[in-house]
Amino acid sequence: MAKLPLPKEEYLYRGHAACPGCGAPLAMRYTMKALGPRVIMNVPAGCTPVIGGVWPRTAFKFDMMDHAFESTGAVSSGIRAALDAKGIEDATVLGWAGDGGTVDIGLQALSGAVDRGTDFIYVMMDNEAYMNTGIQCSGSTPIGAWTTTTPLGKKCEIILQRKKKIMEMMVANGIVYGATVNVAYPEDFVKRVRKATEYEGPKFIHALSPCAPGWRVDTAKTVEVARLATQTNMFPLYEVQGNEYRLTKTIKERKPVSEYLKTQGRFRRISEDMAIKIQAMVDEEYEELLRKVEQSKG
Ligand SMILES: Cc1ncc(C[n+]2csc(CCOP(=O)(O)OP(=O)(O)O)c2C)c(N)n1
């Protein structure tokens, strides 16, 4: 892939309060490099407002508004309406929430904002659990993962749940542009967020972002692990314009899912049988994605 020169500007000061190895500051840096400083970011409870640090100091070099957990979509529509009323056209409204705040608790407000056709970008920072309150399972926790609310007993079946298909839900809801991105691929990340700015209306970015304590990973390895998620097709990278799908990263030599699973303590109790089932599920979902890509070409 041709390398995109990343803008030098940084919108996150050093000394922020993220854990070592956290993907969220990377996701924020790449998003802000793509959008520049004319951004009004609104964030519910979760890791992100904590990463900014304790008032009166902040690590963020941009406007950020903190609000109630369920409201990211509604607050985004409100900010957009206020900007429109004032005739301000050059600012981007950025809704930013964790997976819990998106696929579960904030889903209704997000759906409403998309339904209203709000001109905004929504980034779902997916660390695959409610991390800020101590690693509880969310609707985006992947199949087979340990969390504090899905403890691993002898019967692993209790955690055989799939991630909610949030991109599919958003496409059905009527987004004008959607993309999956991964902090392990910065150039692609910046490209997709930049592309989102070219469209008017609701845009949805699904960003995979590791959490070292939650995924039970060495803090130095999180980017490596995130990259494996895409190299194994656990988290394929693609974009959707209207209903048209396009792969944004083609993996020439796909690695087995077991390689991804074994890098993380949260999957440590997965049996061989279950790993085979997960591989089959990943293959099936990837085939489904390829079918959509093919149909889009025709
Ligand atoms: C309505 C409501 N329910 C629960 C909480 C408690 N709470 C604060 S942060 C958080 C976890 C957020 O998880 P997620 O949205 O996945 O973001 P992350 O912490 O992983 O960044 C929870 C449950 C809250 N603040 N408001």
The ligand as an SDF file (V2000), in Angstrom:
LIG
                    3D

 26 27  0  0  0  0  0  0  0  0999 V2000
  -26.0390    5.0870   32.1990 C   0  0  0  0  0  0  0  0  0  0  0  0
  -24.6840    4.6800   32.7480 C   0  0  0  0  0  0  0  0  0  0  0  0
  -24.4530    3.3770   33.0330 N   0  0  0  0  0  0  0  0  0  0  0  0
  -23.2550    2.9950   33.5190 C   0  0  0  0  0  0  0  0  0  0  0  0
  -22.2630    3.9140   33.7670 C   0  0  0  0  0  0  0  0  0  0  0  0
  -20.9420    3.4820   34.3710 C   0  0  0  0  0  0  0  0  0  0  0  0
  -19.8630    3.4460   33.4070 N   0  0  0  0  0  0  0  0  0  0  0  0
  -19.0030    4.4790   33.2500 C   0  0  0  0  0  0  0  0  0  0  0  0
  -17.7950    4.1590   32.1400 S   0  0  0  0  0  0  0  0  0  0  0  0
  -18.4100    2.6200   31.8360 C   0  0  0  0  0  0  0  0  0  0  0  0
  -17.7050    1.6880   30.8670 C   0  0  0  0  0  0  0  0  0  0  0  0
  -17.6820    2.2180   29.4650 C   0  0  0  0  0  0  0  0  0  0  0  0
  -17.4060    1.1920   28.5470 O   0  0  0  0  0  0  0  0  0  0  0  0
  -17.2310    1.4970   27.0180 P   0  0  0  0  0  0  0  0  0  0  0  0
  -18.3350    2.3450   26.5290 O   0  0  0  0  0  0  0  0  0  0  0  0
  -17.0170    0.2050   26.3150 O   0  0  0  0  0  0  0  0  0  0  0  0
  -15.9250    2.3820   26.9530 O   0  0  0  0  0  0  0  0  0  0  0  0
  -14.4420    2.0670   27.5150 P   0  0  0  0  0  0  0  0  0  0  0  0
  -14.4660    2.2860   28.9820 O   0  0  0  0  0  0  0  0  0  0  0  0
  -14.1090    0.6710   27.1480 O   0  0  0  0  0  0  0  0  0  0  0  0
  -13.6110    3.0980   26.8170 O   0  0  0  0  0  0  0  0  0  0  0  0
  -19.5490    2.3720   32.6150 C   0  0  0  0  0  0  0  0  0  0  0  0
  -20.3300    1.1100   32.6020 C   0  0  0  0  0  0  0  0  0  0  0  0
  -22.5400    5.2760   33.4680 C   0  0  0  0  0  0  0  0  0  0  0  0
  -21.6140    6.2320   33.6430 N   0  0  0  0  0  0  0  0  0  0  0  0
  -23.7620    5.6400   32.9740 N   0  0  0  0  0  0  0  0  0  0  0  0
  1  2  1  0
  2  3  1  0
  2 26  2  0
  3  4  2  0
  4  5  1  0
  5  6  1  0
  5 24  2  0
  6  7  1  0
  7  8  2  0
  7 22  1  0
  8  9  1  0
  9 10  1  0
 10 11  1  0
 10 22  2  0
 11 12  1  0
 12 13  1  0
 13 14  1  0
 14 15  2  0
 14 16  1  0
 14 17  1  0
 17 18  1  0
 18 19  2  0
 18 20  1  0
 18 21  1  0
 22 23  1  0
 24 25  1  0
 24 26  1  0
M  CHG  1   7   1
M  END
$$$$
